[in-house]
Amino acid sequence: MKETIFTGSGVAIVTPMKADGSINYDRFAELIEQQIAGGTDAIVVCGTTGESATLSDEEHRNLIKFCVERVAKRVPVIAGTGSNDTAYSIELSKEAQNLGTDALLQVTPYYNKTSQKGLVAHFSAIADSVDLPIILYNVPSRTGVNISVETYKELSKHKNIVAAKEASGSISAVARIAAETDLDIYSGNDDQIVPIMSLGGKGVISVLSNCLPKEVHEIAALCLAGDYKKAAELQLKLLEFTNALFIDVNPIPVKEAMNIMGLDVGECRLPLVRMEDEKIAKLLASMDKLGIAGK
C-alpha cells in the first residue's frame, strides 16, 4: 500500500525577490512560518509559482535546502524537480533527496513535449533514480502535454509514483483517475478544491494559500470531514479573488496581491512583468471585498 504524502492544503510557495532580483531568504523564512502558523499541511518549493523556470541550478538547490532546514519536519516539503530534460530531472531529484526532501513534484516535459509513451519512459526513469514518493503534475495549459488516464494507470504501477496534481481542469478525467488508479489526487486549481475532493481527492496544492493559508486549509479540512456544503460556501466566497489571481500569468497576480497585503515578496523575474493598472485594479477590488487589501 502506497503512503499518502499529505492530506489537506499544500502551498505552492512563491520565491520572494529583492529589488536587485536576488532571492530574499529572510522573507522566504517568514513566509514559511506564516504558512505553518496558518495550518498549511505541506510546502511545495520550486514549483511554477516559485518561478522555478528562472532559477539557476545553485538557487534551485539552495532554496530546497533552505526550505527543508527551516521547516524542520513540521510538515512535508515537496520539491519541484521536473524538467523537459529527463537527465536533468534525475540529477535534480537525486540532489533533492540528498537534501532531505520528503517528496518530489514532477511536471510533464514542456516545449519539446513528448508522446504518452514518452511520458511513461520519462517519469519511470526519474522514479527509478530516487527513493522518494512522486507527485505527477499535469498542467497542459502551461506545458502543452496532457497525461491521459491510460498513462496514469501505467505509471501508477511504479512504487514511487503515488499521486497526481491535476490542473487539467477536467473533472471527468479526475473521476476516471480516482476510479481506475490507486493514485492520490490533489487539486492543482484553487477553484476546483471541493469538486476534486468530493471525488476522493486528498487536498490541494494551492496558489491562493500564499495569501490565505488559514482559509484554504479550512476548505480542505471541511472536505476531509465530509462537510462539502460548508466547504463549498467558503470556496465560493473566495472565488472572485481566486479568479483574480489568474487574470495574468501565475505568479504575477499572486505576488502583486501579497505585496498589496504588505508581505513584500518583490517582483517576478523576466520575462514575467508587472500587470497593467487595469488588472491591478480588478485584483484590488476583489481583495477589498474580503478586507485583505493592506492586511
PyMOL commands that set and color helices and strands:
alter all, ss='L'
color gray80, all
select helices_A, chain A and resi 25-37+52-54+57-71+86-98+116-129+140-143+149-155+171-180+190-198+208-210+213-224+228-237+239-244+252-260+277-290
alter helices_A, ss='H'
color red, helices_A
select strands_A, chain A and resi 8-12+42-45+77-80+103-107+134-138+161-166+184-187+203-206
alter strands_A, ss='S'
color yellow, strands_A
deselect
rebuild
show_as cartoon
